[in-house]
Amino acid sequence: MSASTDIAKNPAVLAMPSPGLPKFDYVRARAPGEVSALLAEHGDRARLFMGGTDLFVQMRDGVIAPKIVIDLKTMPGMTDIAFDARSGLRIGAAASMNAIAAHPAVKDHYPLLVEAIETVAAYPLRTRATMGGNLCNGSPAADTAPAALVLEAQCVVMGSEGEWTIPANEFFLHVRKTAMRPGEFLTRIDIPIPPEGWAGRYVKLGRNAGGDLAIVGAAVMGYPDKSAGSGYRFRIALASVAPTPIRVPAAEVLLAAQPISEGLLDEAAQLAEAAAKPIDDLRGTARYRKAMVRNLTRRALDDVWQQLQKER
Ligand SMILES: Cc1cc2nc3c(=O)[nH]c(=O)nc-3n(C[C@H](O)[C@H](O)[C@H](O)COP(=O)(O)OP(=O)(O)OC[C@H]3O[C@@H](n4cnc5c(N)ncnc54)[C@H](O)[C@@H]3O)c2cc1C
């Protein structure tokens, strides 16, 4: 039985109305080599953190009880945000959501990402919460994940064998499971320059307007492309309706193949509904979620299509 299961089943912990944080050692990392060495030494007993808005909630609730917590945001470059007109955007894994959303280049070139970030909880939380942590946490409900998927972000990961890059589309493997291997950690999120003339939209349904995990989130981006039968290509991604955030390739293929019409947008939204494999949970039933996938995807498609037509 792992240490995390031990504490989750400990009757003394379960009897507490809100268990406090367990004792742990705190290390402020200074270099990637130091993080790799600590992860190799402590294995599962070590946990990484940046904003801590997921990690410390899980520790407080007794879900996990690491012996050592490694703070990555103090390492050089981890909070940097840089934009280059040819290569695109580079977001340090530990850059706060507020810093990303306020960055002039992000506002100018990636408004879809700003829109997604602004649906996460509330401003004070986003001062600590990072986009990197949102992706690494591996929650299907991560609000920045659909934007990362449709913007075709690349997750830059560091391990003892050096740096490698995982496309966002391959990053999420299952609930709380990412493609990062043991001992590896995210250092950066790279987002290429989106295609010329693109438009995007993130629509989120939560239980309240003041910030809640998504019942359903739908991101759509579209752009003109003469090589497509319809003259356009769309990318669609969903949050909170499958074990991981997902793209909807069947709807994307349909929208590229035939002239865009109201009926075709309806059909694409139905394909998104068909792709969703949600569960019942305290935020909504699977049946409700599937219906909301169709509605939200349709709304986002409509908004993007209208924006694209204005640009013509
Ligand atoms: C009140 C509240 C409201 C919230 N509302 C929302 C919401 O509306 N939408 C939403 O999407 N989320 C929401 N969240 C969840 C959370 O705030 C976000 O997921 C946040 O972006 C996590 O970022 P962080 O930097 O705090 O991550 P952390 O807690 O620091 O880390 C998250 C996970 O990633 C691991 N990790 C951290 N850094 C790295 C790294 N560099 N490499 C590999 N693994 C790493 C940690 O060990 C941990 O498992 C909410 C949380 C709270 C407490």
The ligand as an SDF file (V2000), in Angstrom:
LIG
                    3D

 53 58  0  0  0  0  0  0  0  0999 V2000
  -10.7960   27.2500   -5.2630 C   0  0  0  0  0  0  0  0  0  0  0  0
  -10.2370   26.6030   -6.4990 C   0  0  0  0  0  0  0  0  0  0  0  0
  -10.8660   26.8090   -7.7130 C   0  0  0  0  0  0  0  0  0  0  0  0
  -10.3660   26.2230   -8.8740 C   0  0  0  0  0  0  0  0  0  0  0  0
  -11.0200   26.4510  -10.0560 N   0  0  0  0  0  0  0  0  0  0  0  0
  -10.5220   25.9240  -11.2080 C   0  0  0  0  0  0  0  0  0  0  0  0
  -11.1770   26.1790  -12.4640 C   0  0  0  0  0  0  0  0  0  0  0  0
  -12.1770   26.8800  -12.5520 O   0  0  0  0  0  0  0  0  0  0  0  0
  -10.6200   25.6030  -13.5640 N   0  0  0  0  0  0  0  0  0  0  0  0
   -9.5040   24.8220  -13.5200 C   0  0  0  0  0  0  0  0  0  0  0  0
   -9.0620   24.3440  -14.5750 O   0  0  0  0  0  0  0  0  0  0  0  0
   -8.8600   24.5810  -12.3520 N   0  0  0  0  0  0  0  0  0  0  0  0
   -9.3420   25.1080  -11.2030 C   0  0  0  0  0  0  0  0  0  0  0  0
   -8.7070   24.8650  -10.0000 N   0  0  0  0  0  0  0  0  0  0  0  0
   -7.5360   23.9640   -9.9740 C   0  0  0  0  0  0  0  0  0  0  0  0
   -6.1500   24.6900   -9.9840 C   0  0  0  0  0  0  0  0  0  0  0  0
   -6.2130   25.9920   -9.4870 O   0  0  0  0  0  0  0  0  0  0  0  0
   -5.5290   24.7050  -11.3830 C   0  0  0  0  0  0  0  0  0  0  0  0
   -5.4400   23.3920  -11.8990 O   0  0  0  0  0  0  0  0  0  0  0  0
   -4.1490   25.3770  -11.3890 C   0  0  0  0  0  0  0  0  0  0  0  0
   -3.8720   25.8230  -12.6940 O   0  0  0  0  0  0  0  0  0  0  0  0
   -3.0230   24.4810  -10.9380 C   0  0  0  0  0  0  0  0  0  0  0  0
   -1.8030   25.1880  -11.0630 O   0  0  0  0  0  0  0  0  0  0  0  0
   -0.7630   25.2580   -9.8620 P   0  0  0  0  0  0  0  0  0  0  0  0
    0.4140   25.9980  -10.3420 O   0  0  0  0  0  0  0  0  0  0  0  0
   -1.4090   25.7440   -8.6160 O   0  0  0  0  0  0  0  0  0  0  0  0
   -0.4250   23.6850   -9.7270 O   0  0  0  0  0  0  0  0  0  0  0  0
    0.2340   22.9050   -8.5090 P   0  0  0  0  0  0  0  0  0  0  0  0
   -0.7720   22.6720   -7.4450 O   0  0  0  0  0  0  0  0  0  0  0  0
    1.5190   23.5370   -8.1160 O   0  0  0  0  0  0  0  0  0  0  0  0
    0.5560   21.5250   -9.2630 O   0  0  0  0  0  0  0  0  0  0  0  0
   -0.4650   20.7550   -9.8390 C   0  0  0  0  0  0  0  0  0  0  0  0
    0.0130   19.3190  -10.0630 C   0  0  0  0  0  0  0  0  0  0  0  0
    1.0700   19.2810  -11.0040 O   0  0  0  0  0  0  0  0  0  0  0  0
    2.2800   18.7620  -10.4100 C   0  0  0  0  0  0  0  0  0  0  0  0
    3.3360   19.6620  -10.8800 N   0  0  0  0  0  0  0  0  0  0  0  0
    3.5230   20.9540  -10.5120 C   0  0  0  0  0  0  0  0  0  0  0  0
    4.5150   21.4730  -11.2310 N   0  0  0  0  0  0  0  0  0  0  0  0
    4.9450   20.4930  -12.0750 C   0  0  0  0  0  0  0  0  0  0  0  0
    5.9230   20.4510  -13.1130 C   0  0  0  0  0  0  0  0  0  0  0  0
    6.6520   21.5300  -13.4520 N   0  0  0  0  0  0  0  0  0  0  0  0
    6.1100   19.2910  -13.7810 N   0  0  0  0  0  0  0  0  0  0  0  0
    5.3490   18.2020  -13.4920 C   0  0  0  0  0  0  0  0  0  0  0  0
    4.3940   18.1980  -12.5300 N   0  0  0  0  0  0  0  0  0  0  0  0
    4.1940   19.3360  -11.8540 C   0  0  0  0  0  0  0  0  0  0  0  0
    2.0580   18.8440   -8.9100 C   0  0  0  0  0  0  0  0  0  0  0  0
    2.7950   17.8570   -8.2150 O   0  0  0  0  0  0  0  0  0  0  0  0
    0.5520   18.6440   -8.8180 C   0  0  0  0  0  0  0  0  0  0  0  0
    0.2650   17.2670   -8.9040 O   0  0  0  0  0  0  0  0  0  0  0  0
   -9.1950   25.4250   -8.8220 C   0  0  0  0  0  0  0  0  0  0  0  0
   -8.5410   25.2280   -7.5900 C   0  0  0  0  0  0  0  0  0  0  0  0
   -9.0520   25.8020   -6.4380 C   0  0  0  0  0  0  0  0  0  0  0  0
   -8.3300   25.5860   -5.1400 C   0  0  0  0  0  0  0  0  0  0  0  0
  1  2  1  0
  2  3  1  0
  2 52  2  0
  3  4  2  0
  4  5  1  0
  4 50  1  0
  5  6  2  0
  6  7  1  0
  6 13  1  0
  7  8  2  0
  7  9  1  0
  9 10  1  0
 10 11  2  0
 10 12  1  0
 12 13  2  0
 13 14  1  0
 14 15  1  0
 14 50  1  0
 15 16  1  0
 16 17  1  0
 16 18  1  0
 18 19  1  0
 18 20  1  0
 20 21  1  0
 20 22  1  0
 22 23  1  0
 23 24  1  0
 24 25  2  0
 24 26  1  0
 24 27  1  0
 27 28  1  0
 28 29  2  0
 28 30  1  0
 28 31  1  0
 31 32  1  0
 32 33  1  0
 33 34  1  0
 33 48  1  0
 34 35  1  0
 35 36  1  0
 35 46  1  0
 36 37  1  0
 36 45  1  0
 37 38  2  0
 38 39  1  0
 39 40  1  0
 39 45  2  0
 40 41  1  0
 40 42  2  0
 42 43  1  0
 43 44  2  0
 44 45  1  0
 46 47  1  0
 46 48  1  0
 48 49  1  0
 50 51  2  0
 51 52  1  0
 52 53  1  0
M  END
$$$$
